[in-house]
Amino acid sequence: MIKIQSLAHQYHHAPILQFPDWEIKDAEQWLLLGSSGSGKSTLLNIIAGLLKPQNGEVILDGTSIYNLSTREMDQFRGQKIGIVFQKPHFIKSLNIYDNIAIAASLAGLPIDAKRISLLLETLGLAGKAKKYTEELSQGQLQRASIARALVNHPSVLIADEPTSSLDDENAENVISLLTEQAASSHASLIVATHDNRVRNRLSKEYLLS
Ligand SMILES: Nc1ncnc2c1ncn2[C@@H]1O[C@H](COP(=O)(O)OP(=O)(O)OP(=O)(O)O)[C@@H](O)[C@H]1O
């Protein structure tokens, strides 16, 4: 379960961004909506432990995450939070399997080769484990980034505009995989989007104005 309480953030000389309190129960699936500049990415970064807010708390599975030390936070994030960005970022010198495996190592977890193979298979990438990122299409890379986000069995899966650079078929595929995989891992899912193809696919909405 995630709770955000009294959250507010201000970038240098910019207006204060305030975020209504929000409680996300285990396995719930939420859309994060709001016009451009309303603070969606800022909020996702705060929930993901990547941006310390000036005010308020993020409580994930009972832990107030900004009370953790930097080292504790890095491990906590790696173990509890899976992140899918608009454009996937991978280490070019590693193949797809190793890019996913390193997410486990960085979180201080053992590498589970069976889990990685199963994820790649489920995400339609069974033959791509030994390929390098430049050998994959955008849709395949986005699916690989979902595998990486899920490898450590996170409690929450966060996706920031995951379909905006994809064509209809790949967008449909990626949103289905996100919702199915979150459900089968019993993870909470938060998807920030402008994409109308995604809007009718998740039942709950949190709106920033
Ligand atoms: N690093 C930064 N420094 C200063 N201002 C920033 C920074 N990042 C975001 N902002 C400002 O904070 C506000 C919220 O930005 P944010 O990217 O969170 O909005 P968003 O809802 O995700 O927008 P979009 O839908 O266009 O991606 C905007 O006014 C933006 O210009």
PDBQT file of the ligand as one rigid body, heavy atoms in Angstrom, charges set to zero:
ROOT
HETATM    1  N1  LIG A 301      13.848  20.218 -13.117  1.00  0.00    +0.000 N 
HETATM    2  C1  LIG A 301      12.957  21.218 -13.155  1.00  0.00    +0.000 A 
HETATM    3  N2  LIG A 301      13.305  22.477 -12.859  1.00  0.00    +0.000 NA
HETATM    4  C2  LIG A 301      12.403  23.487 -12.858  1.00  0.00    +0.000 A 
HETATM    5  N3  LIG A 301      11.079  23.327 -13.158  1.00  0.00    +0.000 NA
HETATM    6  C3  LIG A 301      10.694  22.086 -13.478  1.00  0.00    +0.000 A 
HETATM    7  C4  LIG A 301      11.586  20.974 -13.492  1.00  0.00    +0.000 A 
HETATM    8  N4  LIG A 301      10.880  19.858 -13.830  1.00  0.00    +0.000 NA
HETATM    9  C5  LIG A 301       9.595  20.272 -14.023  1.00  0.00    +0.000 A 
HETATM   10  N5  LIG A 301       9.483  21.594 -13.805  1.00  0.00    +0.000 N 
HETATM   11  C6  LIG A 301       8.247  22.390 -13.889  1.00  0.00    +0.000 C 
HETATM   12  O1  LIG A 301       7.321  21.823 -12.967  1.00  0.00    +0.000 OA
HETATM   13  C7  LIG A 301       6.011  21.782 -13.528  1.00  0.00    +0.000 C 
HETATM   14  C8  LIG A 301       5.517  20.329 -13.545  1.00  0.00    +0.000 C 
HETATM   15  O2  LIG A 301       6.315  19.576 -14.456  1.00  0.00    +0.000 OA
HETATM   16  P1  LIG A 301       6.052  18.021 -14.724  1.00  0.00    +0.000 P 
HETATM   17  O3  LIG A 301       7.063  17.570 -15.737  1.00  0.00    +0.000 OA
HETATM   18  O4  LIG A 301       5.995  17.323 -13.435  1.00  0.00    +0.000 OA
HETATM   19  O5  LIG A 301       4.586  18.075 -15.358  1.00  0.00    +0.000 OA
HETATM   20  P2  LIG A 301       3.806  16.993 -16.231  1.00  0.00    +0.000 P 
HETATM   21  O6  LIG A 301       2.372  17.045 -15.770  1.00  0.00    +0.000 OA
HETATM   22  O7  LIG A 301       4.489  15.662 -16.144  1.00  0.00    +0.000 OA
HETATM   23  O8  LIG A 301       3.934  17.598 -17.687  1.00  0.00    +0.000 OA
HETATM   24  P3  LIG A 301       3.884  16.851 -19.138  1.00  0.00    +0.000 P 
HETATM   25  O9  LIG A 301       2.539  16.183 -19.224  1.00  0.00    +0.000 OA
HETATM   26  O10 LIG A 301       4.028  17.985 -20.102  1.00  0.00    +0.000 OA
HETATM   27  O11 LIG A 301       5.040  15.882 -19.178  1.00  0.00    +0.000 OA
HETATM   28  C9  LIG A 301       6.125  22.408 -14.915  1.00  0.00    +0.000 C 
HETATM   29  O12 LIG A 301       5.743  23.766 -14.801  1.00  0.00    +0.000 OA
HETATM   30  C10 LIG A 301       7.595  22.283 -15.249  1.00  0.00    +0.000 C 
HETATM   31  O13 LIG A 301       8.022  23.322 -16.088  1.00  0.00    +0.000 OA
ENDROOT
TORSDOF 0
